[in-house]
Amino acid sequence: MKLFGPDSPCLLAEGAAYLSNSRTLVVADLHLGKSAAFRARGLPVPEGDNQRDLDRLGDLIERHSAARLIIAGDLFHAPSGISSELEGALENFRSRHPISIELVLGNHDAKLRELPANLHAVPYLDVGPLRIIHDPADASPGFLHLAGHLHPVVRIPDGKRTALRLPCFLWRKNTLILPSFGSFTGGAIIKPEPNDRIFVAHLGAVIELPAALAG
């Protein structure tokens, strides 16, 4: 789904945005190593989310023939989650997908003393008319933005005490906020504001949710 104009990002049902003019795939908030960070604190959390998320990301790269991958912050979760297994999985990912990979520094990435080899982070990236940032609070006047950080989830009431909760894209002011791409990240229920637009995945496509349905 296109949000606005010919240079608009295409919203993908997998929770990513694709900029077709530059063949750029944008995702946010993988939080790799989160389960390992929990295990380091003694919580019996199963493994497997890192490889699953990298495989999902690789599938998107191949399906869209992406030439560039931008992570809009929080590729990693915490220093305690950076293991030799994760570093090996990342090396394998890069060897299977030899494209440009760039990281916009997220608040969780900033906790690491150093990033894994061959990974460079910047505070923001400009791609055509879009500025890619991590925190929507850092949006600048005069730009359209792609961001992450909030892990937006929309609540759709379906009864007096029940509701459906879905990850969503949130268009607010001049910023498109991506859902978290990581499968072990959780989400925060948004409180819709006037002029917000909300988009959710449905049957493999992305559709705009009528404002009246968001509770």
PEDA-V142138 format. One record per backbone hydrogen bond with DSSP energy under -1.0 kcal/mol. CO is the residue of the C=O (numbers start at 1). NH is the residue of the N-H. Records with the same first field share a line. If there is no record, write none. Layout:
CO: NH / NH
This chain:
1: 11
5: 8
10: 18
12: 15
16: 12
17: 26
18: 10
19: 24
23: 67 / 68
24: 19
25: 70
26: 17
27: 72
28: 181
29: 182
31: 34
32: 77
33: 37
34: 38
35: 39
36: 40
38: 43
39: 42
43: 45
48: 52
49: 53
50: 54
51: 55
52: 56
53: 57
54: 58
55: 59
56: 60
57: 61
58: 62
59: 63
60: 64
61: 66
67: 100
68: 25
69: 102
70: 27
71: 73 / 104
73: 29
74: 31
75: 32
78: 81
79: 82
81: 83
83: 87
84: 88
85: 89
86: 90
87: 91
88: 92
89: 93
90: 94
91: 95
92: 96
93: 97
97: 99
100: 69
102: 71
103: 122
106: 110
108: 111
109: 112
116: 119
120: 103
122: 105
125: 132
127: 130
129: 144
130: 127
131: 146
132: 125
134: 148
135: 138
136: 139
140: 143
144: 131
145: 176
146: 133
147: 178
148: 150
151: 188
152: 168
153: 190
154: 166
155: 215
156: 164
162: 158
164: 156
166: 154
169: 199
170: 177
171: 197
172: 175
174: 145
175: 172
176: 147
177: 170
188: 153
193: 196
197: 171
198: 209
199: 169
200: 207
202: 205
205: 202
207: 200
210: 213
211: 214
